[in-house]
Every structure is written in structure tokens, then in C-alpha cells.
Amino acid sequence: MNPFDMMPEKKAELIINWERMWPEPYDKHAVDPYTRTRVILMNGTEFEQVWFGHQFSRNTADNELRRQIALIRRSEQQQQKLLTHLKPDDENALEHTIGYEQLAVDLTAHLAKRVTDMNVKAALDFALLEDFDHLYRYSDYLDMQNGEKAEDLVGGYTEIMPGRPTIAHHRHPYDSVRCPMNCANPATIDVLATNVITAAEQQTMNYYMNTAALWPNELGRRLYQEIGMVEEQHVTQYGSLLNPSLSWLENLLVHQYVECWLYWSCMETETDARFKKIWSFLFEQELMHLHCAQDLLRNYEGKEYQQVIPDAEFPAPLTLESNIEYVRDILGSTVNNTAQRESYVDVSCVPDHGTFADYQNQVNIPKENEMGHAVIEKYIRQNGQDYRYETAPNPVPELRDRTQDNTQLGRLPEKVLQHA
């Protein structure tokens, strides 16, 4: 299906009233985990489009163009507010966080299995193990705070166990910048994947930033603060994969195309009939946004959509589903990897006095201040072992001990760090 060949239904509305922005929230006790994560995904997608629209408006002096961008942005804002309302008021921030991390794991794994650009796949596989580890840290904290098992929230679709240890995630900013994807002739799925994952990780970064400021105790505030800093690294990494040669209007078109594909994917894969109608309505709105963007590109730059997206036929829908075996394979084979400029290397190949060692010494000294591990250590002291949901033993032997949290994998030896 090519969305440029489709016209929005006449019943679709660009601007809606308050009542349309107040849909009934999902029932947190009955919702399918992937319905919850679709809501989170699309909320982040809408935020990216709104933020992009503001930046675009601030970088043009043409007020008529600004008005057209403002009209699209107002509609996007309404969509984002509608999506926010789908989260029920009895779902607390920590429960919602589990949804964020389940989305990060299964979205990243799904995209990694589909992209054709190996540079993009490597970035996805690398960050996957860190988001997987975050799910484990937050899950133990959830049980410690609320006596609630995260396996119920993830529906058994996503395992909960250590990934690359959190302390190893902290790297110098120079080592978070990647090369852009193949921009000369990119595959449509690669364009979609890089834009989708950038928006999703950006939403997670912002959510943790805001949650940290409102959290009622110091341990939680510090945990959200730390993992939020890792999400900043992920946003930097994924953002650097995007095509930097697009004009503002070309980028607007790409943003709208991505949103159309995602709402169509939600509509095609949703199991809840009520939510399927919501995705259908939002897809029709996005078709209007896409056609507005196409008209602006044609009128202001004299370009057709084929010059920006040569193959606009939608690839198969994005599907949120269990990826247990894929995650296990990447964990077992790359847990010791770290980033070195544009590459990923085994940490044993990293120089003792390079940027990784320097940053680790600046941020993780003393090691006791690293909250991702402090949470697990506190949980083990209280319960004798950590909390996990595993279908089999961890594929990394060093991560199988449930009575001791590993802080060495993916890092330089302690004696090196102390003298770096």
C-alpha cells in the first residue's frame, strides 16, 4: 500500500473537539501488554513530530509556511493528548515504566531483524542489551517498592534478567556518535526504522527526566536519573543515523510518512477492537497530514514525494511481539561490547587510557553511587536473591548468579580504571 495514492476519508477531521480527546483509558489489569506499548510508541512518535514542527518553524522566516506547519502541529498535539489520555490514572509511573522498557526491548529487536543497513542493525543490537538490562533494574525496583511482579505486566512475552551491566553503559559522548545510514539509496525499512527508534528513545529519555523530578524517594530519583542519562546516549546514537541531507520540508514529509506507517501498523496488528478503531481514526488524520506535507514540498521546493521516498509502498507492518530467542542470541554474543567512536568493539580491545576509561572514572567513581546496581544489591539483601523472569538460564554464565550483581562485564578491569 502506498499512502500517497490514498485520500483521507471525508469523515476524517484535522481538528477535533475536547470530547474526542477523552477516549476511555485501557484497563491496566486486562490490557494486552502490546496495546499498552503501542500507546507509548505512538505518544513518542507524536512528540517527535510536534518538536520537529517547532524547530522547523523557528528556522524559517516565511509566515505563511509557518501557519501551515502550525496547523499540522496543532492536529499532532491533539493526537498526542488523546494518546496520553489512554493511560489510566491508576497505572502508576513505575508500572508505566515497565511498559516503556518492554517497548524498548521488543521494538528494538523487531527492527534489528528487519533492517538492511548493517550499520543500523549494529546500533540497534548494541542498545538492545542496555534497554534489556534497564527492564531488569526497574522490575526489581517495582517489586521492592510495590510488591508487584513485572512478569504480569509484560505478559510473559519478554524475559526479565540482567543484560549488559548498567555501570558499563556510561560512555563518553564522542563514542555515541555514529555514521548516517546509507543516504544515497536507503531502503524504505531503514528510513522507517531509524526515525521510529529515535522518536521512541527520545520519549523514554524525556519520560525518565520528568519522572525523576517527581519521584517521592531518593533511591528512585537517582535510578531514573541514571537510566535517563543512558537514554540520552541512545538518542544521540540513533539520531546520528538519520539522513542529514534532507531539507526541512523533505524531513517533514518523512515524518508524516513514518507516522502513517506506524498508525497503519497499529491498526493492522491491534487485538483490541476498540483500540483498532482509534488507530484507524488517527491513521486517517495522518493521511491528511501527509498530503499537506506533500503539497508544501511541491509548492515551495518543486519536488515530488518520489524524490524523497522513491519506494513509498509500505513494508509489512511493525509488529510488537515476543523476541526472547533473538535477545538471548545478541546477549550471549555481544555482552562485552562497548562503543569506540563509530564502531562497536569488545571491551578488551579498548585502550586503558581512552575516552571510555576517562568517562568511567569521571562518572562511576565511587562505584557505590551507581544506582542501577545499588537497587539490585538492596533487593538481594532483603530477599536473598534478585527478581527475574527467565525461560531458561541466562545465556551469559557470569550473569546467572542471583545472589550477586555483576559489575564487571563490558568494563575495563577495576585495577585499570583506578589508575587510568
C-alpha positions in Angstrom: 0.0 0.0 0.0 1.3 3.4 -0.9 -0.2 6.2 1.3 0.4 8.8 -1.3 -2.2 7.1 -3.5 -4.8 7.1 -0.8 -7.1 10.0 0.0 -8.3 10.5 3.6 -11.9 9.6 4.2 -14.3 12.6 4.1 -15.3 11.9 7.7 -11.8 12.5 9.0 -11.2 15.7 10.8 -8.0 17.6 11.1 -9.1 19.4 14.3 -11.3 17.6 16.9 -13.2 18.8 19.9 -12.5 18.1 23.6 -14.7 15.1 23.8 -12.8 13.3 21.0 -9.6 13.8 23.0 -11.1 12.0 26.0 -11.2 8.3 25.0 -11.8 5.7 27.7 -8.4 4.6 29.0 -7.4 1.0 28.9 -7.9 -1.3 32.0 -4.4 -1.8 33.3 -5.5 -5.2 34.8 -6.8 -6.5 31.5 -4.9 -4.7 28.7 -2.7 -6.7 26.4 0.9 -5.6 27.0 1.4 -4.7 23.4 -1.6 -2.5 23.3 0.0 -0.6 26.2 3.3 -0.4 24.4 1.6 0.8 21.2 0.2 3.7 23.1 3.6 4.5 24.4 5.2 4.2 21.0 2.7 6.5 19.3 2.9 9.0 22.1 6.6 9.3 21.5 6.1 9.4 17.7 3.7 12.3 18.1 6.1 14.2 20.5 8.9 13.9 17.9 6.7 15.3 15.2 5.5 18.2 17.4 9.0 19.0 18.5 10.3 18.8 14.9 7.5 21.2 13.8 8.5 23.8 16.4 12.1 23.6 15.3 11.1 23.9 11.7 9.0 27.0 12.4 11.9 28.6 14.2 14.2 28.1 11.2 12.1 29.7 8.5 11.0 33.4 8.1 8.0 32.6 5.8 5.0 33.2 8.0 2.6 31.6 5.5 4.7 28.4 5.7 4.8 28.8 9.5 1.0 28.9 9.5 0.7 25.7 7.5 3.2 24.0 9.9 1.3 25.3 12.9 -1.9 23.8 11.6 -0.4 20.4 11.2 1.3 20.7 14.6 -1.9 21.6 16.3 -3.5 18.5 15.0 -0.5 16.4 16.1 -0.7 18.0 19.5 -4.3 16.9 19.8 -3.3 13.4 18.8 -0.6 13.3 21.4 -3.0 14.5 24.1 -5.6 11.8 23.0 -2.9 9.1 23.3 -1.8 10.4 26.8 -5.4 10.0 27.9 -5.4 6.3 27.1 -3.2 5.7 30.1 -5.4 5.1 33.1 -4.9 7.2 36.2 -4.5 4.1 38.4 -1.4 3.0 36.4 1.5 4.4 38.4 4.7 5.8 36.9 6.7 2.7 37.8 4.2 0.3 36.2 4.2 2.6 33.1 8.0 2.4 33.1 7.9 -1.3 32.7 5.8 -0.7 29.5 8.5 1.7 28.3 11.2 -0.8 28.7 9.2 -3.7 27.3 8.6 -1.5 24.2 12.3 -0.6 24.0 13.3 -4.3 24.0 10.7 -5.7 21.6 10.7 -2.7 19.3 14.5 -2.6 19.0 14.7 -6.4 18.4 11.9 -6.3 15.8 13.6 -3.5 13.9 17.0 -5.1 14.1 15.7 -8.2 12.5 14.2 -6.2 9.6 16.7 -3.5 8.6 19.1 -4.0 5.7 21.8 -1.5 6.6 24.3 -3.3 8.8 25.4 0.0 10.4 21.8 0.5 11.6 21.5 -3.1 12.8 24.7 -2.9 14.8 23.3 0.2 16.6 20.0 -1.5 17.4 21.7 -4.7 18.7 24.1 -2.6 20.8 21.4 -0.6 22.6 19.1 -3.5 22.9 21.2 -5.1 25.6 21.1 -1.9 27.6 17.4 -1.5 27.4 17.0 -5.1 28.3 19.1 -4.5 31.4 17.0 -1.5 32.3 13.9 -3.6 32.3 15.5 -5.9 34.9 16.6 -3.0 37.1 13.2 -1.3 37.1 11.4 -4.7 37.6 13.4 -5.4 40.8 12.7 -1.9 42.0 8.9 -2.3 41.2 8.8 -5.5 43.4 10.8 -3.8 46.1 8.5 -0.7 46.2 5.1 -2.2 45.4 5.4 -6.0 45.9 4.4 -6.3 42.2 5.9 -8.8 39.7 6.7 -7.2 36.3 6.2 -10.5 34.6 2.5 -9.9 34.9 2.8 -6.5 33.2 4.9 -7.9 30.3 2.6 -10.9 29.9 5.4 -13.3 29.9 6.4 -12.1 26.4 9.7 -10.5 27.5 12.2 -12.0 29.8 13.4 -10.1 32.8 17.1 -10.7 33.7 20.4 -8.8 33.6 21.8 -7.6 30.3 25.0 -5.7 29.8 25.5 -4.3 33.3 24.3 -0.8 33.8 27.6 0.5 35.0 29.1 -0.3 31.7 26.6 1.8 29.8 28.2 5.1 30.7 30.4 6.2 27.8 32.0 9.4 26.6 29.7 11.5 24.3 32.3 11.2 21.5 31.6 7.4 21.4 27.8 7.8 21.0 28.0 9.4 17.5 27.5 7.1 14.5 27.7 7.4 10.7 24.4 8.2 9.0 22.7 5.3 7.3 23.1 4.8 3.5 21.6 8.1 2.4 22.2 7.7 -1.4 19.7 4.9 -1.8 18.3 3.9 1.5 15.8 1.0 1.9 12.4 2.2 3.0 12.5 0.0 6.1 15.8 1.6 7.1 14.4 5.1 6.9 11.4 4.0 8.9 13.4 2.1 11.5 15.9 4.9 12.2 13.1 7.5 12.6 10.9 5.2 14.7 13.7 4.2 17.1 15.0 7.8 17.5 11.5 9.0 18.5 10.9 6.1 20.8 14.2 6.5 22.7 13.6 10.3 22.9 10.3 9.8 24.5 11.8 7.4 27.0 14.6 9.9 27.8 12.0 12.7 28.4 9.8 10.5 30.5 12.6 9.5 32.8 13.8 13.1 33.1 10.3 14.2 34.2 9.7 11.2 36.4 13.0 11.6 38.3 11.9 15.2 39.3 8.6 14.0 40.7 9.7 10.7 42.3 9.0 10.6 46.1 12.2 8.9 47.3 15.9 9.4 46.7 16.7 5.9 45.5 14.1 6.1 42.8 15.0 9.6 41.8 18.6 8.5 41.3 17.7 5.4 39.4 15.5 7.4 36.9 18.3 10.0 36.7 20.9 7.4 35.8 18.9 5.4 33.3 17.7 8.7 31.8 21.3 9.6 31.1 21.8 6.3 29.2 18.7 7.1 27.2 20.4 10.4 26.2 23.2 8.3 24.8 20.8 6.2 22.9 19.0 9.2 21.4 22.4 10.6 20.3 23.3 7.3 18.7 20.1 6.8 16.8 19.8 10.5 15.8 23.2 10.3 14.2 21.9 7.5 11.9 19.3 9.8 10.3 19.8 11.3 6.8 21.4 14.8 7.4 21.0 15.9 3.8 17.2 16.4 3.9 15.7 19.8 3.7 13.2 20.8 6.4 10.3 20.2 4.0 11.7 16.8 2.9 12.1 15.9 6.6 8.5 17.0 7.3 7.3 14.6 4.6 9.4 11.7 6.0 8.0 12.4 9.5 4.4 12.2 8.2 5.2 9.0 6.2 6.7 7.4 9.3 3.6 8.2 11.3 1.3 6.9 8.6 3.2 3.6 8.6 3.1 3.3 12.3 -0.7 4.0 12.7 -1.4 1.6 9.9 0.8 -1.0 11.6 -1.1 -0.4 14.9 -4.4 -0.8 13.1 -3.3 -4.0 11.3 -1.8 -5.7 14.4 -4.1 -4.5 17.3 -6.1 -7.2 19.0 -8.5 -4.9 20.9 -11.4 -3.9 18.7 -11.9 -0.5 20.4 -8.3 0.4 20.0 -8.3 -0.7 16.4 -10.9 2.0 15.8 -8.7 4.6 17.5 -5.7 3.6 15.3 -7.9 3.8 12.2 -9.1 7.3 13.1 -5.6 8.5 13.8 -4.4 6.9 10.5 -7.0 8.9 8.6 -5.7 12.1 10.2 -2.2 11.2 9.4 -3.1 10.8 5.7 -4.3 14.4 5.8 -1.0 15.5 7.3 1.0 13.5 4.7 -0.9 15.1 1.9 -0.4 18.6 3.4 3.3 17.9 3.6 3.4 16.7 0.0 1.7 19.9 -1.2 4.1 22.1 0.8 7.1 20.2 -0.7 5.7 20.6 -4.2 4.7 24.3 -3.8 7.9 25.5 -2.0 10.6 23.3 -3.5 9.1 22.0 -6.7 9.7 18.4 -5.6 7.5 15.3 -5.7 7.5 12.7 -2.9 9.3 10.1 -5.1 12.4 12.3 -4.9 12.4 11.8 -1.1 10.9 8.4 -0.7 11.4 6.6 -4.0 9.7 3.4 -2.8 6.7 4.5 -0.8 5.0 1.1 -0.7 4.5 0.2 2.9 6.7 -2.7 4.1 5.0 -5.2 6.3 3.5 -3.8 9.5 5.7 -3.1 12.5 4.7 -5.9 14.9 5.3 -5.9 18.6 5.7 -9.4 19.7 7.9 -11.7 21.8 11.6 -11.7 20.8 13.1 -13.9 23.6 15.4 -16.0 21.4 16.7 -13.1 19.4 17.6 -11.1 22.6 19.2 -14.2 24.1 21.4 -14.6 21.0 22.5 -11.0 21.0 23.1 -11.1 24.7 25.2 -14.2 24.6 27.4 -13.0 21.7 27.9 -9.3 22.4 27.5 -8.6 26.1 31.1 -7.4 26.4 30.9 -4.9 23.5 31.3 -1.2 24.0 31.4 1.7 21.7 34.5 3.3 20.3 33.8 6.3 18.0 31.7 4.9 15.2 32.4 1.2 15.9 31.5 -1.4 18.4 34.3 -3.5 19.9 34.9 -6.0 22.7 35.9 -4.0 25.7 39.2 -5.9 25.9 40.2 -4.1 22.7 39.6 -0.6 24.2 42.7 1.3 25.3 43.3 1.7 29.0 43.6 5.4 28.8 41.0 6.2 26.1 37.7 8.0 26.3 35.8 5.0 27.8 38.2 4.7 30.7 38.2 8.5 31.3 34.5 8.8 31.3 34.0 5.7 33.6 36.5 7.3 36.1 34.7 10.6 36.0 31.1 9.3 36.4 31.3 5.9 38.2 33.8 6.7 41.0 32.9 5.8 43.7 31.2 2.7 42.2 28.7 2.6 45.1 27.0 5.7 43.7 25.8 3.8 40.6 22.1 3.3 41.3 21.3 0.6 38.8 23.4 -1.8 40.8 22.6 -0.3 44.2 18.9 -1.2 43.6 19.8 -4.8 42.9 22.1 -5.1 45.8 19.5 -3.8 48.2 16.9 -6.2 46.7 19.3 -9.1 47.2 20.0 -8.1 50.8 16.3 -8.0 51.5 15.3 -11.2 49.6 18.3 -13.4 49.4 18.3 -13.2 45.6 17.2 -10.9 42.8 13.9 -11.0 41.0 13.9 -12.4 37.5 11.5 -13.9 34.9 13.5 -16.4 32.8 12.5 -19.1 30.4 16.0 -20.7 30.7 19.3 -19.8 32.5 20.9 -16.5 31.3 22.9 -17.2 28.1 25.9 -15.4 29.8 27.3 -17.7 32.6 28.6 -14.6 34.5 25.1 -13.3 34.8 23.5 -16.5 36.3 24.3 -15.9 39.9 21.1 -14.5 41.5 22.9 -13.6 44.8 25.5 -11.3 43.3 25.1 -8.5 40.8 27.9 -8.5 38.1 29.5 -5.1 37.7 32.5 -6.1 35.5 31.1 -7.3 32.2 31.5 -4.7 29.4 34.0 -2.7 31.5 37.8 -2.4 31.8 39.3 -4.2 34.8 39.0 -2.3 38.1 42.8 -2.0 38.5 43.0 -0.3 35.1 40.1 2.1 35.9 41.6 3.1 39.2 44.9 4.1 37.6 43.6 5.3 34.2 
